[in-house]
Amino acid sequence: MSNDREKSKTYLWCGNCRRSFAHEDAVTGFCPVCGTELREMGKFSAILRGLMANELVASDLRTKHRQLVRLIWTRNGMGERYYRVLAPDIPYNKFEARVTELLCRGADEGWVKIVIPPAPSPDDSQYKIEFDDEERFVRELEAVAVK
Ligand SMILES: [Zn+2]
């Protein structure tokens, strides 16, 4: 209470909720939402932490991630080549979307590896898709084509 001017420059941070509170909103020093003891930190630091915890951009990133996977497996006409070999009874666009989904699921389940260089590279060969289980990919690809 001795230094109100200092207090206006700091916030109270809840590490559990990943958000900050103004001093007047948490006079006890404990989080009003979850009850965790709050940590005092500078305004700027609290704002930055709030931004870092923010998941607003997540859905857009997920879409871009999927687009990148699609670009990798379809490049150099590979998408069309798969399409011709499998000759599925669906339009190419749909086929492309399904195979992309399959690859993303495979990566999630661990039998597909999506390889991306640490920084954007002009060398396309650094972007690739590897299969831990090729048999499985072929099997699932056939299933995608006849579905
Ligand atoms: Zn909390």
Boltz pocket constraint, residues with backbone or C-beta under 6 A from the ligand:
constraints:
  - pocket:
      binder: B
      contacts: [[A, 14], [A, 15], [A, 16], [A, 17], [A, 18], [A, 31], [A, 32], [A, 33], [A, 34], [A, 35], [A, 36]]
      max_distance: 6.0
